[in-house]
Amino acid sequence: MLLVPIMFSQGKFYELYELDAEIGHKELDWKMTLSGVGKCGQVGTSESGIDEAVQKLLARGVETTSCRNAGYKVGRLEQLETSEQAKSRGSTSVIHRKLVHVLTPSTTSEGNIGHDAVHLLAVQETCNELENNSTTIGFAFVDCAALKVWVGSIDDDASCAALGALLMQVSPKEVIYNARGLSKDTQKALKKYSLTGPAAPLLSPVQPGADFVDPAEVKNFLDLKGYFKGFCSKWDHTFDGANHGVALCALGSLVNHLERLMLDEVLHNGDVLSYEVYRGRLKMDGQTLVNLEIFNNNADGSPSGTLYMYLDNCVTSPGKRLLRNWICHPLKDVEKINHRLDVVDSLVENSDTTLSTAQYLRKLPDLDRLLGRVKASIQSSEALLLPLIGAKILKQRVKVFGLLVKGLRIGLDLLRLLQQEYLTSSLAKVVSLPVLDGDNGLDKFLTQFEAAIDSDFLNFQDHNATDFDAETLSILLELFIEKATVWSQVIYAISCFDVLRSFSITAKFSSGVMCRPVILPLSKPTNFCKETGGPTLNIKGLWHAYALVNSLRATCLAVIMAQLGCYVPGETCVLSLVDIIFTRLGATDPIMTGESTFFIECTETASVLQNATHNSLVLLDELGRGTSTFDGYAIAYAVFRHLVEMVNCRLLFATHYHPLTKEFASHPHVTLQHMACSFKLKSQSSSPTEQELVFLYRLTSGVCPEIYGMQVALMAGIPKTVVEYASSAGQVMKKMNRESFRSCERRANFSTLHEEWFKTLLEISDGGFNNDNDLFDTLFCLWHELNADRSTC
């Protein structure tokens, strides 16, 4: 019988229990204190239903907990004796039980926990006094099922863009933090991004005294406890960058939390890995991941209608998790992108390989998690010595090891099939493949373990293990785990193939035309006096692959897909590498943070202006709409001009400020386009004046010829009388501002760039140059740029 106590966030335990039939259904008058957190009575559940019961209790805790703080924690207790043994000590004796471990929504590792990784994240912040509004955040997060811990740090500003990226990438079930040590901006960001998905993470302040402020103290603590022994001598190499101290402190808080939950297998056998939020890849901050609906849609927070859902044709659970990781970190290397595209090409052309490999992939268990559970059982034989518990634990370990060995055999057979299909040569350029054949090959090594399973644990999925089996299994595990790194390499290779196969299915079975993108290197900075290749983005026939949305989002999604190594929705696609994607849309502004739309708009725009480079892709939608018309127009004008003429990046700028289009109509670096629409009769009997506006979702050259606000108002259900009154008022206002409109019309023939040229000519006429050579160079540059202007026009 397994007992499941439930702990509320306030620290009080409520216990339920199912009693043995011979004892009867009566409440036992006894209490138990766990880790000094209070008293509890108990309930039990049948062993066969324990996993389901735990998951329901964990989910119930999240649903009923207010303010997104810690929910239920489920402690798992095991009987140490039978009811008869308890009675032999006296009729009122209580059955001895032992708390094995405590589970939370973020540390569950067994049962039906789904495809997605389950992460517990710890964050710690330090302020940089020398840099304005700059902060450094150290973080550590754990996947208990895979037995992996990642650590790292990020530099951030008031916008908390990097922290947002971390939260969207990791998607933690729970975040532990020291509330007193976090700035207001960081706390707001934690709450903001906790509202983006269908299930918000728990936000749990650390227990008093459980955090660290001294990295040396963390190292001493880990050494003293013997945690992560294989990594204690490599801390300086594990933590990249100069901020490893704050990362170590975050790790200390995480370890303290895991220790309180009695998750010793993670602390003793877990791998510690370095994690970089951007990793030298295409950068997308948290707001961009939200705006583009990469993992969760903005309607209900579910994965429906997202880029991840569109690309996810993966069969295996590790493949699905790797796909998410790739989407978070698109490549920024032409050769690596093309290597992925080469594999996708081969699979698109060879449908038989795509079909035959699916049979192998469907048979694979979650190898990554099985390997984690096998590693967790190393050097933990003391659990097997517990009365009653040991036999059940041993039986479970035999089953897990058997499943892993049999699963790896299927995986090696899949890699051999790819070898026969001549795919391994192209796949080897994407991922390091293990040696399969020969004396040192994995095939021969794995065969020995298959033979041992068949000999000693023939019915491994339901094997009643003995003490002798425990010794045999221990020897096998020790030998098997010697190649843990190689087994991880095999699992990663299979996952990479699963993702690339998923890309090929997307390319082949999409509803519209897809093309292989042509990727050019990062462009060099350009200026008005030197002809160099500027950043390129040329997509013909672009369409949104899975939704009717504006072309702004579709363009960004196409760039992401291209740099993932995936086909792009369109007839042709040529682009030079993008280093950062910035988006400012406004449709997802949170109203619960206590900040106005305009303030959020300015904060995000400031981040764009401070960090964008000439290789960036910037998407700005309706900038300036959060304030007065005149202030909004002025800000939109200044930001647009700065990005076009100073940053010189690829920019998609949507606006309803029509005079702005006149300002830049003749600018050689600006192209004006609009979303096409048409009118149709409401019915065959309708008069020509009764027409309905139809959106065509197609980008068309030129400025929008008309403003259709009144038609949209009617479509939205605003009464006709109100719309007619608004139309009349609009005509009056337009007449009052006629001179301003005329000024804008004249402005269309004189761009902002022409202003700069005109100022230069005035400087020449005033003798503002030291010598004839400077004068000649300047005139040559102007002549060159004017000719370039004519050629583009």
Secondary structure, DSSP 8 states (H G I E B T S, - for coil): -EE-EEE-TTS-EEE-----TTT-S------EE-TTS-EE---EE-GGGHHHHHHHHHHHHHHH-STT----EEEEEEESS-HHHHHTT-TT----EEEEEEE-TTT--SSS--SS---EEEEEEEE-TTSTT-EEEEEEEEETTTTEEEEEEEEE-TT-HHHHHHHHHH--SEEEE-GGGS-HHHHHHHHHHTTSSSS--EEEE--TT---S-HHHHHHHHHHHTTTGGGGGGHHHHS-SS-HHHHHHHHHHHHHHHHHTT-HHHHHH-EEEE--SSTTS-EE-HHHHHHTTSSS-TTTSSSTTSHHHHH----SHHHHHHHHHHHHS----HHHHHHHHHHHHHHHH-HHHHHHHHHHHHH---HHHHHHHHHHTTT-GGGGGSTTHHHHHHHHHHHHHHHHHHHHHHHHHHHHHHHHTT-HHHHTTTS-----SSTTSHHHHHHHHHHHHHHH-TTGGG----HHHHHHHHHHHHHHHTTHHHHHHHHHHHHHHHHHHHHHHHHHH-SS-EE--EEE------BTTB------EEEES---SSS---HHHHHHHHHHHHHHT--EESSEEEEE--SEEEEE--TT--STTS--HHHHHHHHHHHHHHH--TT-EEEEESTTTTS-HHHHHHHHHHHHHHIIIII--EEEEE-S-HHHHHHTTT-TT---EEEEEEEEESSTT--TT-EEEEEEEEEEESS-SS--HHHHHHHTT--HHHHHHHHHHHHHHHHHTHHHHHHHHHHTTS-HHHHHHHHHHHHHHTT--SSHHHHHHHHHHHHHHHHHHHHH-
